[in-house]
Structures are given as C-alpha cells and as structure tokens.
Amino acid sequence: MVYQYPGHSVVTAQIGRQAHPDVLANIIAQDIVAHHIEIKPDSSNDVNVTLGGRVILLTGQIRPEWLINYEQLRSIVNKAMGEVRYPNEGIYNPLDKTIIFDFDGQSQDIAGSVYHGKGGDTIVKHGLAVKETDELLPLAHVLATRIAKRLDALYLNPDLIGLSKLRGLGPDGKVNLGIAYENGRPKYAKYVIIAAQQRGGNPTRFWNYIKNKIILPVLDGWYNPCKTEITINGSNGVFYHGGPVVDRGVKGKKDADSTYGDSARQTGGSSYGKDPTKVDFHALVSARHIAKNIVANGLAGVVEVRLGYKIGGDVPLVLSFDTFGTSEVSSVKLEELVRRNFPLAPREVIEELNLRQPWILQTTAREHFFGNPNFPWERVKKLQ
C-alpha cells in the first residue's frame, strides 16, 4: 500500500511500559471508573490522577456522589501499584504515600445533557486506519507496542514469552521507534530507543539481551543491520532510579502514545479516566470503528475520520474524511455510507459498542485503545 504521510519521511511511535508513571496514572484512573461502572453502569466519572514522589492526588467529578468511597479508592491505587511490582526497597512504595482526594459531583448543567443521551462537551476526535499491518494501525505503533509488551512480560512473567529472567531489569521504561518511508512505503526501522530501568546486573549482557531477545524478534524483516540504530538507556547507559519518585506521573500525558502516535491528529481532552458518556471516549472509539471498517471493506488504503459533537447535541457537529488519495470513493459517498451503517448519536454509539463494560476500561489502559480484537470498535462488518 502506497501512502505518503504528509510531511513525514520517518513515522514515529512512543509506548510506555505499564510501570511508566504516566501510564500507571492512566491505569489507576481507568480502574476507578471501571469500579464505579460495575456498581452503577450509568454513573458519570471524570477522574484525574497525579503520582508524585510523596503524594498521590486523585481529583474529579463523580455522579452519583454516594459512589465516592475513599477507602475503596485507596485500595484501587494500591492494587494497581502492586500489579506493576515496583521494588519495595525505598524506590517507590505506594503504601507510604499520602493520598489526597478532591472529588465532587458532576455539574448539573452537564448532567442534564448526558442524561438525555446527548453530547456532554464540544470536542472533535480523530480515527485512523491504514492498510499497513493486520491491525490496520501504523506500523511504528504496532512494533513499539509489541516491544513494550515483551519488556513488561520479561519483568513480570518471562515464562509467557519463553525467556529466562533478566537480572537487573526494573519495571519502568518506554520505547521510541521510527519507521523510514520511501515513496510512501515503509522500508525499515530507522531507530529503536529503549529506556529500560536497570537495577544491577552486567550492563553489556543487559544491552545484548534486550537487543537480541526483545527487539530483534519483533522487528524481524524491518531490521536493517546497516541502517537501524538501536539505543538502550542512552543517558550515559544508566537508568537505575525509576517511578514517580524521579518522574511524576499525570493521567492523559500518554494519550497520543495510546492511539496513533504522530500518524494522526490529536485533539480534545484525555480519553482516560472518563466513562463512556464523555465525548473524549465514545467519539474516539467510534471514529476508529468507522475508519477501520472503511479500510477493511476496501474503500480506501488509509482514512482519517474526524468526528465531533457539541455540548447538548445528539448528532455529529463534524463528520469528515481524508483518504490521502488512496480511495476512488468521494467524501460525500463515504459520509452517506457511514450514516447508513453506523450509529452516530452518543447514546446509540454507547449501546452499539457496549461501552459500559468494566473490562474495556481496564484493558484500554494496559493495552492501549486500539488493536485488541476483543474491543467492540475493532470488529469489522460488511458495509451496506
């Protein structure tokens, strides 16, 4: 498939590991919303999380207010922290942190709009699909995600990927990856930059193990021994201290990483820490659902969908398409097709995609928003 990313000769992606402070903040926010939806499926949640070295800050709006239970919230934080297994020897132990809560109810002005199944904010979100990988996602994003998952598995449960434990590997880190394009086609991995927390062990063995056991099996044919640059712990080769003690975590900072990287435009607010009635959430996954089905049905090689709502609106304020010259179908015809095959009113989107499922919220934070075939918005149907 030939597709020239506008202004790009290298397409990049950045993916944080689960213990990266920003990713962990997303996980905690999603787990809180999932907990409340499990208790009351139509509850309204907008949760913000900041992870500091000495303080954890949880704020937002929750409706109904009787759902706000500080002991349960504290338990959710500790459980999420326990999953990523930060070392306890003074590096980062959430049990000795002060948690500050600042929650109140949802604005009555907005609540009325959401209650009637209309948009709760004025926001435009983008959906992308590209015939470049089986997931119909940008190649750089897919490869970076796979490497990050292998690093997490190597730390948490190396048996899952058939490897032995790597001495010194810590939980924190991230992956940056760039794919070089020529004449609109991906040619090779231009660079892979790994930040992998290392708490001891032989540096040379550590570097070689990650390169040969984690990176190269993922890159496979995209690795060019003459052109691909691999960097592991480039800051003087040292990454000993990790977690929020040295790098504060904020929910929402990694939204671009969890969607399309620099391959699509990023607008609106964070899609994390929000229940499905929030436009930031339902418009994001609806736009992806539409885009993926357009490409999967052979109507375009790539498409970026813009989908936006106004506060109090029950129909899209914005619905447009850019196929970057890869489709013979006009935008007018695409819009007709989309309106015929997809629900677009907020309430209908939530029901059609069955978004009020706690596991969806928990999984999107740990595996990102796209690519998991079990997500309802990743399913393909024949368009009529």
C-alpha positions in Angstrom: 0.0 0.0 0.0 1.4 3.4 -1.0 0.7 6.2 1.4 2.8 9.2 1.9 2.3 10.6 5.4 2.1 14.3 4.9 5.4 15.9 5.8 6.9 12.6 7.1 9.9 10.6 5.9 10.0 8.9 9.3 6.9 7.9 11.2 7.4 7.5 14.9 5.7 6.0 17.9 6.3 6.1 21.7 4.9 3.5 24.0 5.4 3.5 27.8 5.6 0.3 29.9 2.9 -0.3 32.4 5.0 1.0 35.3 5.9 4.2 33.5 4.4 6.9 35.8 2.1 8.4 33.1 0.8 5.0 32.0 0.3 4.0 35.7 -1.7 7.1 36.3 -3.9 6.2 33.3 -4.4 2.7 34.7 -5.5 4.0 38.1 -7.9 6.4 36.5 -9.5 3.7 34.3 -9.7 1.2 37.2 -11.6 3.8 39.3 -14.1 4.4 36.5 -14.4 0.7 35.9 -15.1 0.1 39.6 -17.9 2.7 39.6 -19.4 1.4 36.4 -19.5 -2.1 37.8 -21.5 -0.8 40.8 -23.7 1.6 38.8 -23.4 1.2 34.9 -24.9 4.7 34.2 -22.6 6.5 36.6 -20.7 9.6 35.4 -17.0 9.7 36.0 -14.2 12.2 35.2 -11.1 11.1 37.2 -7.7 12.8 37.2 -4.6 11.2 38.7 -1.2 12.6 39.6 1.5 10.4 41.0 4.1 12.3 43.0 7.2 11.2 44.9 5.5 11.8 48.3 1.9 12.5 47.4 -0.8 10.9 45.2 -3.5 13.2 44.0 -6.9 12.0 42.9 -9.5 14.6 41.7 -12.5 14.9 39.6 -16.3 14.7 39.4 -18.4 11.6 40.1 -22.2 11.2 39.9 -23.9 10.0 42.0 -21.8 11.3 44.8 -22.6 8.3 47.1 -20.2 6.3 44.9 -17.2 8.2 46.3 -15.6 5.9 48.9 -12.1 6.9 49.8 -11.1 3.5 51.3 -12.1 1.8 48.0 -10.2 4.4 46.0 -7.1 3.8 48.2 -7.5 0.1 47.6 -7.7 0.6 43.8 -4.5 2.6 43.8 -2.6 0.0 45.9 -3.8 -2.8 43.7 -2.7 -1.1 40.5 0.7 -0.3 42.1 1.0 -3.9 43.2 0.4 -5.2 39.6 3.4 -3.5 38.2 5.6 -4.6 41.1 7.8 -1.6 41.9 10.6 -2.8 44.1 9.9 -2.0 47.8 13.5 -1.2 48.9 13.0 2.5 49.0 12.4 3.1 45.3 8.7 3.5 45.3 6.2 2.1 47.7 2.7 3.5 47.4 1.8 2.3 50.8 3.9 5.0 52.4 2.5 7.8 50.3 -0.2 10.4 51.3 -3.2 10.2 49.0 -5.1 13.5 48.7 -8.7 13.2 47.4 -10.7 16.1 45.8 -14.0 14.8 44.3 -17.4 16.3 44.0 -20.5 15.6 41.9 -20.9 16.3 38.2 -22.2 19.7 37.1 -26.0 19.7 37.0 -25.9 21.7 33.7 -23.8 18.9 32.0 -25.6 16.1 33.8 -28.9 17.1 32.2 -27.4 16.8 28.7 -25.7 13.5 29.3 -28.9 12.0 31.0 -30.8 12.6 27.8 -28.1 10.8 25.7 -26.6 13.9 24.2 -23.0 15.2 24.0 -21.5 16.3 27.3 -18.8 18.5 25.7 -17.8 20.2 22.5 -14.9 18.1 21.1 -13.6 16.7 17.8 -11.7 13.3 17.9 -9.9 11.5 15.1 -10.0 7.9 14.0 -7.3 6.4 11.7 -6.9 3.1 9.9 -4.1 2.3 7.5 -3.6 -0.9 5.4 -0.1 -1.4 6.7 -0.5 -4.1 9.4 -3.0 -6.8 10.2 -4.4 -4.5 12.9 -4.8 -1.7 10.3 -2.7 0.5 12.5 0.5 2.4 11.7 3.5 0.0 11.6 5.6 2.1 14.0 2.8 2.0 16.7 2.3 -1.8 16.3 6.1 -2.6 16.6 6.7 -0.3 19.5 3.7 -1.7 21.4 5.0 -5.3 20.9 8.4 -4.4 22.2 7.0 -2.7 25.3 4.7 -5.7 26.0 7.7 -8.0 25.7 9.7 -5.9 28.2 6.7 -6.0 30.6 6.4 -9.8 30.2 10.2 -10.2 30.7 9.9 -8.4 34.0 6.6 -9.7 35.3 6.4 -13.3 33.8 9.2 -14.2 31.4 7.8 -17.7 31.0 5.0 -16.3 29.0 7.4 -15.4 26.2 9.7 -18.4 26.7 12.6 -16.4 28.2 14.6 -16.5 31.4 14.6 -13.6 33.8 16.9 -10.8 33.0 18.9 -9.8 36.1 18.6 -6.2 37.0 15.6 -5.3 34.8 13.2 -3.0 36.6 9.5 -2.1 35.9 9.8 1.4 34.5 10.7 2.4 30.9 9.4 3.2 27.4 10.0 2.5 23.8 10.6 5.0 20.9 10.6 3.7 17.4 10.8 5.2 13.9 10.0 3.7 10.6 11.6 5.1 7.4 9.4 5.6 4.4 10.4 5.8 0.7 7.8 6.8 -1.9 5.1 6.3 0.6 6.1 2.8 1.6 7.6 1.6 4.9 11.1 0.4 4.3 12.9 -0.3 7.5 13.1 0.6 11.2 15.3 3.7 11.3 15.8 3.7 15.1 14.7 1.9 18.3 15.3 3.7 21.5 14.7 1.8 24.7 14.6 3.2 28.2 14.7 0.1 30.5 15.2 0.5 34.2 18.3 -1.4 35.2 18.9 -2.1 38.8 22.1 -4.1 38.7 23.5 -6.8 36.5 26.1 -6.7 33.8 25.5 -3.7 31.5 26.8 -5.4 28.4 24.8 -8.6 29.0 21.7 -6.4 29.8 22.1 -4.5 26.5 22.7 -7.6 24.3 19.8 -9.5 26.0 17.3 -6.7 25.2 18.5 -6.3 21.7 18.6 -9.9 20.8 15.7 -11.3 22.8 13.3 -8.4 22.9 13.9 -6.0 20.0 15.1 -8.1 17.0 12.4 -10.8 17.2 9.8 -8.0 16.9 11.5 -6.1 14.2 12.2 -9.2 12.1 12.4 -8.1 8.5 12.1 -4.4 9.4 15.6 -4.6 10.9 18.3 -3.3 8.7 21.8 -4.1 10.2 23.3 -1.2 8.2 20.7 1.4 8.9 18.7 0.6 12.0 20.1 2.4 15.1 19.4 0.8 18.4 19.9 2.7 21.7 19.3 1.3 25.1 19.5 3.6 28.1 21.2 6.3 26.2 21.5 8.6 29.2 25.1 7.6 30.0 23.9 4.0 29.9 22.3 4.3 33.3 18.7 4.1 34.3 18.7 3.0 37.9 16.0 5.1 39.6 12.5 4.9 38.2 8.9 5.5 39.0 7.1 8.7 40.2 10.0 9.5 42.7 12.0 10.7 39.8 9.4 11.3 37.1 5.9 12.4 38.2 3.0 10.7 36.5 0.0 12.5 35.1 -3.1 11.0 33.6 -3.6 11.9 30.0 0.0 12.7 29.1 0.3 9.5 27.1 -3.0 9.7 25.1 -1.2 10.2 21.7 1.0 7.2 22.5 -2.1 5.0 23.2 -3.7 5.9 20.0 -1.8 6.6 16.8 1.4 8.4 17.7 2.2 11.1 15.2 0.3 9.4 12.4 -3.0 11.1 13.1 -4.1 14.4 14.6 -4.7 14.6 18.3 -7.5 16.9 19.6 -9.8 17.1 22.5 -9.1 16.1 26.1 -7.8 12.9 27.5 -9.8 9.8 26.9 -8.7 8.2 30.1 -10.5 8.4 33.4 -13.8 9.0 31.7 -17.0 7.0 31.5 -18.5 6.2 28.0 -20.8 9.2 28.0 -17.8 11.5 27.7 -17.2 12.6 24.1 -13.5 12.2 24.6 -14.1 8.4 25.0 -17.1 7.5 22.8 -16.1 9.7 19.8 -12.6 8.4 19.9 -13.5 4.7 19.6 -16.4 5.4 17.3 -14.1 7.3 14.9 -11.7 4.4 14.9 -14.6 1.9 14.3 -15.7 3.8 11.3 -12.1 4.2 9.9 -11.2 0.6 10.4 -14.3 -0.6 8.6 -13.8 1.8 5.7 -10.3 0.3 5.1 -11.2 -3.3 5.9 -14.0 -3.1 3.3 -11.5 -2.0 0.7 -12.9 1.6 0.3 -9.5 3.2 1.0 -5.9 2.3 1.7 -5.9 4.8 4.6 -8.5 7.1 6.1 -8.6 9.6 8.9 -12.1 10.3 10.3 -13.0 13.5 12.1 -15.9 13.1 14.4 -17.1 15.9 16.7 -20.0 16.9 18.9 -21.3 20.0 20.5 -22.4 20.1 24.1 -26.1 19.1 24.2 -26.1 17.8 20.7 -27.3 14.3 19.7 -25.9 14.3 16.1 -22.3 14.9 15.0 -21.3 18.5 14.6 -18.3 17.4 12.5 -18.1 14.2 10.3 -15.4 14.3 7.6 -12.9 12.0 5.9 -9.4 12.3 4.4 -8.2 9.3 2.4 -5.0 11.0 1.2 -5.6 10.0 -2.4 -6.0 6.3 -1.6 -9.7 6.0 -2.5 -11.8 6.4 -5.6 -14.9 7.0 -3.3 -15.8 10.6 -2.7 -16.1 12.0 0.8 -19.8 12.6 0.1 -20.3 8.9 -0.7 -18.3 7.9 2.3 -20.5 10.1 4.5 -23.6 8.5 3.1 -22.2 5.1 3.7 -21.2 5.9 7.3 -24.6 7.4 8.2 -26.3 4.3 6.8 -24.1 1.8 8.6 -23.1 3.3 11.9 -24.9 4.8 14.9 -23.8 8.4 15.5 -25.9 9.7 18.4 -23.9 9.4 21.6 -26.4 7.1 23.3 -26.6 4.9 20.3 -22.8 4.6 20.0 -22.5 3.6 23.6 -25.2 0.9 23.2 -24.0 -0.4 19.8 -20.4 -0.7 21.0 -21.4 -1.9 24.5 -19.0 0.5 26.1 -20.3 0.2 29.7 -18.1 -2.8 30.4 -15.6 -2.5 33.2 -13.0 -4.8 31.5 -12.9 -2.5 28.5 -11.8 0.5 30.6 -9.2 -1.6 32.5 -7.8 -3.1 29.3 -7.5 0.1 27.3 -5.1 1.5 29.9 -3.0 -1.7 29.9 -3.1 -2.4 26.2 -3.9 1.0 24.6 -7.1 1.9 22.8 -6.7 0.0 19.6 -5.5 -3.3 18.2 -7.2 -5.7 20.6 -9.7 -7.7 18.5 -11.9 -8.2 21.6 -12.7 -4.4 21.7 -16.1 -3.9 20.1 -14.8 -1.0 18.0 -12.1 -3.2 16.4 -14.7 -5.5 14.9 -15.2 -5.5 11.2 -18.6 -5.7 9.4 -19.7 -5.7 5.8 -20.9 -2.3 4.9 -24.2 -2.0 3.1 
